[in-house]
Amino acid sequence: MNAQIFGEFFGTMVLIGLGDSTVANVLLAKSKAENSGWIVITTGWGMAVLFGVLTSLAVGGVAHLNPAVTLALAIGSGDYSNVVPFIAAQMVGAFCGAVLVWLIFLSHWGETADQGLKLAVFCTGPAIRNIPRNALTEVIGTMFLIIAGFAIGSKGVAASGLPAGFGPYLWGMLVWALGLALGGPTGYAINPARDLGPRIAHQLLPIAGKGDSDWGYAAVPVVAPLIGGVLGAIVCKATGIF
């Protein structure tokens, strides 16, 4: 397998394995971290991004781990050749990461009565369900991700480039900040693979006492981040960030 494609798969698997496990720790009954709150979830996701990126880079990947990032970079460079294989690898990696989370918490699914909490381990859902407004939140959140994320490595920040290994820490901090700042309305998917791969896993896995996978909402965390990625790329090109 191509090292870059494997890196997208492996890094995304680590991202979801750590991120969704953090949510499971907080939400599932009889976990030692039950009810530890939003700060734990956002911190866990920030660190999940950090270690997902590092893992991808370590095996020869390029650490997009997010179809919105892949699409934004393709727009910035004009090279679309990696869009389909990278996104496919990200989706499979996200699915596999979610399967690992299911296995880690096997004893807790049956102990958790609330079907909504079980679904929330795998994928996002809105605090107030209003599809157009939920989509707008995800578009804006993903724009922030793209604009601020690529500002990290821009020539205006570091003319000769960031020190080796430094960028992943700042991307992790950015995702942490996004969760703290705008994660409340929708759970801040800002990544189609992060939501769709685990949602498919929820649909297919024999999770004790699960409900439906809320496919009526699923288009929001898939389509809106892609739109946000395109808009973010346009802004990056217009402002010289790319």
Number of C-alpha atoms within 10 A of each C-alpha: 6 9 14 21 22 21 30 33 29 27 34 34 29 27 30 31 25 24 27 28 25 21 27 27 22 22 24 25 21 15 16 10 16 14 14 13 13 16 12 16 23 25 19 22 25 26 21 26 29 23 20 30 29 21 22 27 21 13 16 15 22 21 28 23 34 24 26 31 28 22 24 28 23 17 18 17 12 9 11 14 9 15 17 13 14 24 24 17 25 30 26 20 29 36 27 22 29 32 21 19 22 24 10 13 15 13 15 20 21 16 14 19 15 16 15 16 19 26 22 19 24 31 27 22 21 18 12 11 12 11 14 10 15 22 23 17 26 29 26 20 26 29 27 20 25 24 22 18 22 20 17 20 20 18 14 12 12 12 9 10 13 14 9 7 11 11 19 21 16 18 21 23 20 20 27 22 16 20 24 16 12 15 22 15 15 22 22 28 24 35 25 25 28 31 25 24 23 30 25 18 21 25 17 11 12 10 18 16 13 20 15 11 22 14 12 8 17 17 15 27 28 22 18 26 32 26 21 28 32 24 20 28 27 17 16 22 15 10 10 11 20 20
